[in-house]
Amino acid sequence: DMLDHDVKPTMVTWNSAIGACERGQAWEQALCLFNMIPRFLLERDAISYKAAILACDGGLRWEWSLLLLREMFIQSIETSLVAHVAAMGTCMKVRQWEW
């Protein structure tokens, strides 16, 4: 709706929306929003990544969790304990011990 009214979303807006998708167990929508951020000339931050990783955890998408965590390292974005635990937890839930 914001885009329909020419309101430019901020990182707070994006992160809130991704977090809402995560809490609603809508991992696909969370990743869709996460991937839209650069189109608005904004840079994803640690909060964006953490929310996306948590959404992947809820969807048992261990591959995506690890890819997002890896991307954080590549982009030199400070990782949090929550992001690490969520990625590891996803792997544990699906018994994916070796990556």
N, CA, C and O atoms as a Tinker XYZ file with bonds, in Angstrom:
   396  protein
     1  N      0.809000   -1.200000    0.000000    73     2
     2  CA     0.000000    0.000000    0.000000    64     1     3
     3  C      0.854000    1.266000    0.000000    63     2     4     5
     4  O      0.479000    2.276000   -0.596000    81     3
     5  N      2.007000    1.204000    0.674000    73     3     6
     6  CA     2.872000    2.379000    0.715000    64     5     7
     7  C      3.293000    2.793000   -0.686000    63     6     8     9
     8  O      3.292000    3.977000   -1.022000    81     7
     9  N      3.651000    1.809000   -1.498000    73     7    10
    10  CA     4.131000    2.107000   -2.840000    64     9    11
    11  C      3.032000    2.691000   -3.709000    63    10    12    13
    12  O      3.310000    3.491000   -4.603000    81    11
    13  N      1.794000    2.305000   -3.459000    73    11    14
    14  CA     0.665000    2.854000   -4.207000    64    13    15
    15  C      0.464000    4.333000   -3.920000    63    14    16    17
    16  O     -0.119000    5.050000   -4.732000    81    15
    17  N      0.942000    4.794000   -2.769000    73    15    18
    18  CA     0.762000    6.191000   -2.368000    64    17    19
    19  C      2.061000    6.976000   -2.421000    63    18    20    21
    20  O      2.175000    8.025000   -1.787000    81    19
    21  N      3.042000    6.483000   -3.167000    73    19    22
    22  CA     4.348000    7.137000   -3.322000    64    21    23
    23  C      5.048000    7.421000   -2.000000    63    22    24    25
    24  O      5.748000    8.425000   -1.872000    81    23
    25  N      4.866000    6.557000   -1.030000    73    23    26
    26  CA     5.579000    6.671000    0.240000    64    25    27
    27  C      6.776000    5.736000    0.154000    63    26    28    29
    28  O      6.622000    4.533000   -0.060000    81    27
    29  N      7.975000    6.299000    0.322000    73    27    30
    30  CA     9.190000    5.505000    0.200000    64    29    31
    31  C      9.469000    4.762000    1.505000    63    30    32    33
    32  O      9.619000    5.392000    2.552000    81    31
    33  N      9.539000    3.430000    1.454000    73    31    34
    34  CA     9.809000    2.667000    2.675000    64    33    35
    35  C     11.248000    2.864000    3.148000    63    34    36    37
    36  O     12.161000    3.043000    2.341000    81    35
    37  N     11.434000    2.829000    4.450000    73    35    38
    38  CA    12.756000    2.920000    5.067000    64    37    39
    39  C     13.182000    1.523000    5.512000    63    38    40    41
    40  O     12.412000    0.570000    5.397000    81    39
    41  N     14.397000    1.404000    6.016000    73    39    42
    42  CA    14.849000    0.105000    6.519000    64    41    43
    43  C     14.002000   -0.340000    7.704000    63    42    44    45
    44  O     13.770000   -1.535000    7.883000    81    43
    45  N     13.541000    0.598000    8.506000    73    43    46
    46  CA    12.664000    0.239000    9.628000    64    45    47
    47  C     11.391000   -0.408000    9.089000    63    46    48    49
    48  O     10.914000   -1.403000    9.634000    81    47
    49  N     10.851000    0.159000    8.026000    73    47    50
    50  CA     9.645000   -0.386000    7.405000    64    49    51
    51  C      9.896000   -1.793000    6.873000    63    50    52    53
    52  O      9.129000   -2.716000    7.144000    81    51
    53  N     10.980000   -1.945000    6.112000    73    51    54
    54  CA    11.308000   -3.254000    5.537000    64    53    55
    55  C     11.522000   -4.291000    6.633000    63    54    56    57
    56  O     10.972000   -5.391000    6.574000    81    55
    57  N     12.326000   -3.933000    7.634000    73    55    58
    58  CA    12.633000   -4.886000    8.702000    64    57    59
    59  C     11.384000   -5.273000    9.488000    63    58    60    61
    60  O     11.227000   -6.425000    9.892000    81    59
    61  N     10.506000   -4.311000    9.700000    73    59    62
    62  CA     9.248000   -4.609000   10.398000    64    61    63
    63  C      8.387000   -5.571000    9.588000    63    62    64    65
    64  O      7.786000   -6.494000   10.137000    81    63
    65  N      8.333000   -5.348000    8.288000    73    63    66
    66  CA     7.531000   -6.217000    7.420000    64    65    67
    67  C      8.111000   -7.633000    7.367000    63    66    68    69
    68  O      7.368000   -8.613000    7.418000    81    67
    69  N      9.439000   -7.738000    7.265000    73    67    70
    70  CA    10.082000   -9.057000    7.248000    64    69    71
    71  C      9.845000   -9.764000    8.577000    63    70    72    73
    72  O      9.553000  -10.960000    8.608000    81    71
    73  N      9.973000   -9.018000    9.677000    73    71    74
    74  CA     9.728000   -9.590000   11.002000    64    73    75
    75  C      8.295000  -10.064000   11.165000    63    74    76    77
    76  O      8.046000  -11.100000   11.780000    81    75
    77  N      7.352000   -9.310000   10.615000    73    75    78
    78  CA     5.942000   -9.718000   10.689000    64    77    79
    79  C      5.719000  -11.011000    9.907000    63    78    80    81
    80  O      4.978000  -11.890000   10.347000    81    79
    81  N      6.362000  -11.119000    8.752000    73    79    82
    82  CA     6.251000  -12.361000    7.971000    64    81    83
    83  C      6.856000  -13.527000    8.740000    63    82    84    85
    84  O      6.307000  -14.629000    8.745000    81    83
    85  N      7.984000  -13.281000    9.386000    73    83    86
    86  CA     8.632000  -14.335000   10.177000    64    85    87
    87  C      7.716000  -14.808000   11.288000    63    86    88    89
    88  O      7.546000  -16.010000   11.489000    81    87
    89  N      7.124000  -13.865000   12.012000    73    87    90
    90  CA     6.220000  -14.230000   13.110000    64    89    91
    91  C      4.960000  -14.924000   12.603000    63    90    92    93
    92  O      4.369000  -15.744000   13.306000    81    91
    93  N      4.557000  -14.595000   11.388000    73    91    94
    94  CA     3.384000  -15.232000   10.787000    64    93    95
    95  C      3.713000  -16.512000   10.035000    63    94    96    97
    96  O      2.860000  -17.082000    9.355000    81    95
    97  N      4.951000  -16.957000   10.162000    73    95    98
    98  CA     5.432000  -18.178000    9.509000    64    97    99
    99  C      5.257000  -18.127000    7.992000    63    98   100   101
   100  O      4.903000  -19.121000    7.358000    81    99
   101  N      5.510000  -16.957000    7.431000    73    99   102
   102  CA     5.419000  -16.765000    5.987000    64   101   103
   103  C      6.829000  -16.536000    5.437000    63   102   104   105
   104  O      7.172000  -15.430000    5.021000    81   103
   105  N      7.638000  -17.598000    5.440000    73   103   106
   106  CA     9.044000  -17.467000    5.068000    64   105   107
   107  C      9.223000  -17.027000    3.616000    63   106   108   109
   108  O     10.150000  -16.274000    3.318000    81   107
   109  N      8.363000  -17.476000    2.711000    73   107   110
   110  CA     8.499000  -17.092000    1.306000    64   109   111
   111  C      8.285000  -15.589000    1.125000    63   110   112   113
   112  O      9.018000  -14.938000    0.381000    81   111
   113  N      7.281000  -15.045000    1.807000    73   111   114
   114  CA     7.022000  -13.614000    1.724000    64   113   115
   115  C      8.162000  -12.824000    2.368000    63   114   116   117
   116  O      8.544000  -11.760000    1.881000    81   115
   117  N      8.698000  -13.354000    3.462000    73   115   118
   118  CA     9.824000  -12.689000    4.130000    64   117   119
   119  C     11.016000  -12.587000    3.186000    63   118   120   121
   120  O     11.641000  -11.531000    3.086000    81   119
   121  N     11.334000  -13.680000    2.494000    73   119   122
   122  CA    12.467000  -13.653000    1.565000    64   121   123
   123  C     12.183000  -12.772000    0.358000    63   122   124   125
   124  O     13.090000  -12.130000   -0.172000    81   123
   125  N     10.942000  -12.738000   -0.075000    73   123   126
   126  CA    10.564000  -11.857000   -1.181000    64   125   127
   127  C     10.812000  -10.395000   -0.803000    63   126   128   129
   128  O     11.402000   -9.638000   -1.574000    81   127
   129  N     10.361000  -10.012000    0.380000    73   127   130
   130  CA    10.596000   -8.646000    0.855000    64   129   131
   131  C     12.084000   -8.379000    1.020000    63   130   132   133
   132  O     12.575000   -7.325000    0.618000    81   131
   133  N     12.799000   -9.323000    1.609000    73   131   134
   134  CA    14.240000   -9.200000    1.811000    64   133   135
   135  C     14.948000   -8.930000    0.482000    63   134   136   137
   136  O     15.839000   -8.085000    0.405000    81   135
   137  N     14.545000   -9.652000   -0.556000    73   135   138
   138  CA    15.178000   -9.496000   -1.869000    64   137   139
   139  C     14.767000   -8.220000   -2.590000    63   138   140   141
   140  O     15.446000   -7.806000   -3.530000    81   139
   141  N     13.684000   -7.592000   -2.180000    73   139   142
   142  CA    13.240000   -6.342000   -2.806000    64   141   143
   143  C     14.011000   -5.120000   -2.312000    63   142   144   145
   144  O     14.053000   -4.099000   -2.997000    81   143
   145  N     14.610000   -5.213000   -1.149000    73   143   146
   146  CA    15.252000   -4.053000   -0.523000    64   145   147
   147  C     16.241000   -3.340000   -1.448000    63   146   148   149
   148  O     16.153000   -2.119000   -1.576000    81   147
   149  N     17.180000   -4.039000   -2.102000    73   147   150
   150  CA    18.140000   -3.326000   -2.958000    64   149   151
   151  C     17.505000   -2.557000   -4.114000    63   150   152   153
   152  O     18.088000   -1.590000   -4.605000    81   151
   153  N     16.339000   -2.967000   -4.545000    73   151   154
   154  CA    15.659000   -2.254000   -5.635000    64   153   155
   155  C     15.290000   -0.829000   -5.242000    63   154   156   157
   156  O     15.063000    0.024000   -6.100000    81   155
   157  N     15.234000   -0.582000   -3.944000    73   155   158
   158  CA    14.900000    0.749000   -3.443000    64   157   159
   159  C     16.148000    1.494000   -2.992000    63   158   160   161
   160  O     16.076000    2.458000   -2.230000    81   159
   161  N     17.296000    1.024000   -3.481000    73   159   162
   162  CA    18.596000    1.641000   -3.208000    64   161   163
   163  C     18.900000    1.722000   -1.718000    63   162   164   165
   164  O     19.506000    2.682000   -1.243000    81   163
   165  N     18.471000    0.707000   -0.999000    73   163   166
   166  CA    18.772000    0.591000    0.426000    64   165   167
   167  C     19.641000   -0.642000    0.627000    63   166   168   169
   168  O     19.597000   -1.585000   -0.162000    81   167
   169  N     20.429000   -0.619000    1.694000    73   167   170
   170  CA    21.282000   -1.760000    2.003000    64   169   171
   171  C     20.685000   -2.557000    3.147000    63   170   172   173
   172  O     20.299000   -2.007000    4.178000    81   171
   173  N     20.617000   -3.859000    2.943000    73   171   174
   174  CA    20.123000   -4.730000    4.006000    64   173   175
   175  C     21.097000   -4.676000    5.181000    63   174   176   177
   176  O     22.312000   -4.609000    4.995000    81   175
   177  N     20.549000   -4.704000    6.377000    73   175   178
   178  CA    21.382000   -4.624000    7.573000    64   177   179
   179  C     21.274000   -5.904000    8.389000    63   178   180   181
   180  O     20.600000   -6.854000    7.991000    81   179
   181  N     21.946000   -5.917000    9.536000    73   179   182
   182  CA    21.956000   -7.109000   10.392000    64   181   183
   183  C     20.546000   -7.503000   10.815000    63   182   184   185
   184  O     20.241000   -8.690000   10.937000    81   183
   185  N     19.695000   -6.519000   11.036000    73   183   186
   186  CA    18.317000   -6.802000   11.450000    64   185   187
   187  C     17.552000   -7.483000   10.316000    63   186   188   189
   188  O     16.781000   -8.413000   10.552000    81   187
   189  N     17.766000   -7.022000    9.096000    73   187   190
   190  CA    17.113000   -7.634000    7.927000    64   189   191
   191  C     17.519000   -9.091000    7.783000    63   190   192   193
   192  O     16.683000   -9.974000    7.590000    81   191
   193  N     18.819000   -9.319000    7.881000    73   191   194
   194  CA    19.326000  -10.688000    7.747000    64   193   195
   195  C     18.805000  -11.577000    8.865000    63   194   196   197
   196  O     18.374000  -12.704000    8.622000    81   195
   197  N     18.845000  -11.069000   10.087000    73   195   198
   198  CA    18.383000  -11.872000   11.226000    64   197   199
   199  C     16.918000  -12.266000   11.045000    63   198   200   201
   200  O     16.552000  -13.421000   11.263000    81   199
   201  N     16.086000  -11.312000   10.651000    73   199   202
   202  CA    14.660000  -11.596000   10.456000    64   201   203
   203  C     14.453000  -12.617000    9.340000    63   202   204   205
   204  O     13.609000  -13.505000    9.457000    81   203
   205  N     15.222000  -12.490000    8.256000    73   203   206
   206  CA    15.099000  -13.437000    7.146000    64   205   207
   207  C     15.560000  -14.836000    7.564000    63   206   208   209
   208  O     14.938000  -15.832000    7.193000    81   207
   209  N     16.645000  -14.912000    8.333000    73   207   210
   210  CA    17.137000  -16.206000    8.811000    64   209   211
   211  C     16.116000  -16.843000    9.746000    63   210   212   213
   212  O     15.866000  -18.046000    9.668000    81   211
   213  N     15.532000  -16.048000   10.620000    73   211   214
   214  CA    14.500000  -16.575000   11.520000    64   213   215
   215  C     13.283000  -17.067000   10.736000    63   214   216   217
   216  O     12.669000  -18.070000   11.101000    81   215
   217  N     12.937000  -16.361000    9.662000    73   215   218
   218  CA    11.819000  -16.802000    8.821000    64   217   219
   219  C     12.145000  -18.142000    8.167000    63   218   220   221
   220  O     11.285000  -19.018000    8.072000    81   219
   221  N     13.387000  -18.296000    7.718000    73   219   222
   222  CA    13.809000  -19.572000    7.125000    64   221   223
   223  C     13.771000  -20.683000    8.159000    63   222   224   225
   224  O     13.439000  -21.823000    7.836000    81   223
   225  N     14.105000  -20.361000    9.392000    73   223   226
   226  CA    14.045000  -21.352000   10.465000    64   225   227
   227  C     12.615000  -21.856000   10.634000    63   226   228   229
   228  O     12.389000  -23.059000   10.763000    81   227
   229  N     11.661000  -20.947000   10.632000    73   227   230
   230  CA    10.260000  -21.340000   10.766000    64   229   231
   231  C      9.782000  -22.197000    9.612000    63   230   232   233
   232  O      8.905000  -23.044000    9.780000    81   231
   233  N     10.365000  -21.977000    8.426000    73   231   234
   234  CA     9.993000  -22.758000    7.248000    64   233   235
   235  C     10.882000  -23.963000    7.014000    63   234   236   237
   236  O     10.757000  -24.651000    6.001000    81   235
   237  N     11.788000  -24.218000    7.963000    73   235   238
   238  CA    12.736000  -25.336000    7.861000    64   237   239
   239  C     13.567000  -25.265000    6.582000    63   238   240   241
   240  O     13.888000  -26.295000    5.989000    81   239
   241  N     13.905000  -24.082000    6.169000    73   239   242
   242  CA    14.711000  -23.859000    4.959000    64   241   243
   243  C     16.167000  -23.673000    5.353000    63   242   244   245
   244  O     16.694000  -22.561000    5.326000    81   243
   245  N     16.813000  -24.781000    5.719000    73   243   246
   246  CA    18.170000  -24.720000    6.231000    64   245   247
   247  C     19.152000  -24.176000    5.202000    63   246   248   249
   248  O     20.091000  -23.467000    5.565000    81   247
   249  N     18.952000  -24.497000    3.907000    73   247   250
   250  CA    19.868000  -24.009000    2.878000    64   249   251
   251  C     19.865000  -22.488000    2.820000    63   250   252   253
   252  O     20.917000  -21.854000    2.735000    81   251
   253  N     18.662000  -21.909000    2.868000    73   251   254
   254  CA    18.543000  -20.454000    2.820000    64   253   255
   255  C     19.141000  -19.819000    4.073000    63   254   256   257
   256  O     19.790000  -18.776000    3.990000    81   255
   257  N     18.929000  -20.435000    5.218000    73   255   258
   258  CA    19.501000  -19.912000    6.462000    64   257   259
   259  C     21.012000  -19.801000    6.349000    63   258   260   261
   260  O     21.600000  -18.777000    6.696000    81   259
   261  N     21.629000  -20.865000    5.861000    73   259   262
   262  CA    23.089000  -20.866000    5.735000    64   261   263
   263  C     23.569000  -19.903000    4.657000    63   262   264   265
   264  O     24.600000  -19.251000    4.822000    81   263
   265  N     22.832000  -19.808000    3.560000    73   263   266
   266  CA    23.211000  -18.853000    2.511000    64   265   267
   267  C     23.153000  -17.414000    3.021000    63   266   268   269
   268  O     24.035000  -16.607000    2.729000    81   267
   269  N     22.116000  -17.107000    3.777000    73   267   270
   270  CA    21.991000  -15.756000    4.324000    64   269   271
   271  C     23.098000  -15.467000    5.334000    63   270   272   273
   272  O     23.659000  -14.371000    5.343000    81   271
   273  N     23.414000  -16.436000    6.176000    73   271   274
   274  CA    24.492000  -16.270000    7.146000    64   273   275
   275  C     25.826000  -16.072000    6.421000    63   274   276   277
   276  O     26.630000  -15.223000    6.807000    81   275
   277  N     26.049000  -16.850000    5.384000    73   275   278
   278  CA    27.277000  -16.711000    4.586000    64   277   279
   279  C     27.347000  -15.334000    3.934000    63   278   280   281
   280  O     28.404000  -14.703000    3.914000    81   279
   281  N     26.226000  -14.875000    3.405000    73   279   282
   282  CA    26.182000  -13.559000    2.767000    64   281   283
   283  C     26.507000  -12.455000    3.766000    63   282   284   285
   284  O     27.137000  -11.458000    3.414000    81   283
   285  N     26.081000  -12.634000    5.002000    73   283   286
   286  CA    26.416000  -11.644000    6.030000    64   285   287
   287  C     27.930000  -11.538000    6.185000    63   286   288   289
   288  O     28.467000  -10.435000    6.282000    81   287
   289  N     28.616000  -12.669000    6.208000    73   287   290
   290  CA    30.076000  -12.664000    6.313000    64   289   291
   291  C     30.702000  -11.993000    5.098000    63   290   292   293
   292  O     31.601000  -11.164000    5.239000    81   291
   293  N     30.234000  -12.346000    3.909000    73   291   294
   294  CA    30.781000  -11.784000    2.674000    64   293   295
   295  C     30.587000  -10.273000    2.630000    63   294   296   297
   296  O     31.484000   -9.544000    2.206000    81   295
   297  N     29.416000   -9.798000    3.068000    73   295   298
   298  CA    29.108000   -8.368000    3.048000    64   297   299
   299  C     29.680000   -7.623000    4.257000    63   298   300   301
   300  O     29.469000   -6.419000    4.404000    81   299
   301  N     30.397000   -8.335000    5.113000    73   299   302
   302  CA    30.975000   -7.757000    6.340000    64   301   303
   303  C     29.908000   -7.141000    7.241000    63   302   304   305
   304  O     30.106000   -6.078000    7.830000    81   303
   305  N     28.782000   -7.828000    7.332000    73   303   306
   306  CA    27.706000   -7.396000    8.217000    64   305   307
   307  C     27.850000   -8.172000    9.514000    63   306   308   309
   308  O     27.953000   -9.399000    9.509000    81   307
   309  N     27.857000   -7.456000   10.610000    73   307   310
   310  CA    28.054000   -8.093000   11.907000    64   309   311
   311  C     26.938000   -9.095000   12.187000    63   310   312   313
   312  O     25.754000   -8.760000   12.151000    81   311
   313  N     27.338000  -10.313000   12.462000    73   311   314
   314  CA    26.355000  -11.353000   12.757000    64   313   315
   315  C     26.034000  -11.346000   14.247000    63   314   316   317
   316  O     26.826000  -10.886000   15.070000    81   315
   317  N     24.880000  -11.856000   14.564000    73   315   318
   318  CA    24.470000  -11.918000   15.967000    64   317   319
   319  C     24.357000  -13.370000   16.395000    63   318   320   321
   320  O     24.275000  -14.276000   15.566000    81   319
   321  N     24.356000  -13.569000   17.681000    73   319   322
   322  CA    24.174000  -14.910000   18.224000    64   321   323
   323  C     22.831000  -15.482000   17.775000    63   322   324   325
   324  O     22.722000  -16.672000   17.480000    81   323
   325  N     21.817000  -14.631000   17.726000    73   323   326
   326  CA    20.479000  -15.075000   17.311000    64   325   327
   327  C     20.515000  -15.624000   15.882000    63   326   328   329
   328  O     19.907000  -16.657000   15.601000    81   327
   329  N     21.221000  -14.940000   14.982000    73   327   330
   330  CA    21.313000  -15.393000   13.592000    64   329   331
   331  C     22.018000  -16.742000   13.508000    63   330   332   333
   332  O     21.584000  -17.633000   12.778000    81   331
   333  N     23.106000  -16.887000   14.257000    73   331   334
   334  CA    23.840000  -18.161000   14.254000    64   333   335
   335  C     22.984000  -19.295000   14.809000    63   334   336   337
   336  O     22.903000  -20.372000   14.219000    81   335
   337  N     22.354000  -19.044000   15.935000    73   335   338
   338  CA    21.536000  -20.078000   16.580000    64   337   339
   339  C     20.358000  -20.466000   15.686000    63   338   340   341
   340  O     20.017000  -21.645000   15.586000    81   339
   341  N     19.735000  -19.479000   15.036000    73   339   342
   342  CA    18.606000  -19.783000   14.145000    64   341   343
   343  C     19.056000  -20.652000   12.975000    63   342   344   345
   344  O     18.385000  -21.624000   12.629000    81   343
   345  N     20.193000  -20.305000   12.365000    73   343   346
   346  CA    20.697000  -21.094000   11.238000    64   345   347
   347  C     21.054000  -22.512000   11.686000    63   346   348   349
   348  O     20.713000  -23.484000   11.013000    81   347
   349  N     21.734000  -22.622000   12.813000    73   347   350
   350  CA    22.090000  -23.953000   13.325000    64   349   351
   351  C     20.844000  -24.733000   13.738000    63   350   352   353
   352  O     20.759000  -25.941000   13.521000    81   351
   353  N     19.883000  -24.038000   14.333000    73   351   354
   354  CA    18.646000  -24.694000   14.757000    64   353   355
   355  C     17.872000  -25.271000   13.592000    63   354   356   357
   356  O     17.289000  -26.350000   13.694000    81   355
   357  N     17.869000  -24.547000   12.481000    73   355   358
   358  CA    17.185000  -25.043000   11.288000    64   357   359
   359  C     17.844000  -26.328000   10.800000    63   358   360   361
   360  O     17.166000  -27.301000   10.469000    81   359
   361  N     19.171000  -26.318000   10.761000    73   359   362
   362  CA    19.905000  -27.524000   10.339000    64   361   363
   363  C     19.613000  -28.685000   11.284000    63   362   364   365
   364  O     19.437000  -29.823000   10.849000    81   363
   365  N     19.562000  -28.390000   12.567000    73   363   366
   366  CA    19.309000  -29.429000   13.553000    64   365   367
   367  C     17.908000  -30.024000   13.379000    63   366   368   369
   368  O     17.731000  -31.240000   13.458000    81   367
   369  N     16.916000  -29.160000   13.142000    73   367   370
   370  CA    15.532000  -29.627000   13.003000    64   369   371
   371  C     15.352000  -30.596000   11.844000    63   370   372   373
   372  O     14.543000  -31.522000   11.909000    81   371
   373  N     16.120000  -30.367000   10.783000    73   371   374
   374  CA    15.984000  -31.232000    9.605000    64   373   375
   375  C     17.104000  -32.270000    9.531000    63   374   376   377
   376  O     17.281000  -32.948000    8.519000    81   375
   377  N     17.850000  -32.376000   10.623000    73   375   378
   378  CA    18.950000  -33.352000   10.737000    64   377   379
   379  C     19.980000  -33.194000    9.626000    63   378   380   381
   380  O     20.483000  -34.173000    9.074000    81   379
   381  N     20.277000  -31.950000    9.317000    73   379   382
   382  CA    21.286000  -31.643000    8.302000    64   381   383
   383  C     22.578000  -31.283000    9.034000    63   382   384   385
   384  O     22.873000  -30.108000    9.251000    81   383
   385  N     23.339000  -32.304000    9.409000    73   383   386
   386  CA    24.519000  -32.099000   10.250000    64   385   387
   387  C     25.729000  -31.646000    9.456000    63   386   388   389
   388  O     26.570000  -30.918000    9.984000    81   387
   389  N     25.838000  -32.058000    8.205000    73   387   390
   390  CA    26.999000  -31.695000    7.387000    64   389   391
   391  C     26.545000  -30.772000    6.271000    63   390   392   393
   392  O     25.556000  -31.041000    5.589000    81   391
   393  N     27.296000  -29.656000    6.087000    73   391   394
   394  CA    26.916000  -28.704000    5.045000    64   393   395
   395  C     28.004000  -28.657000    4.016000    63   394   396
   396  O     27.898000  -27.917000    3.038000    81   395
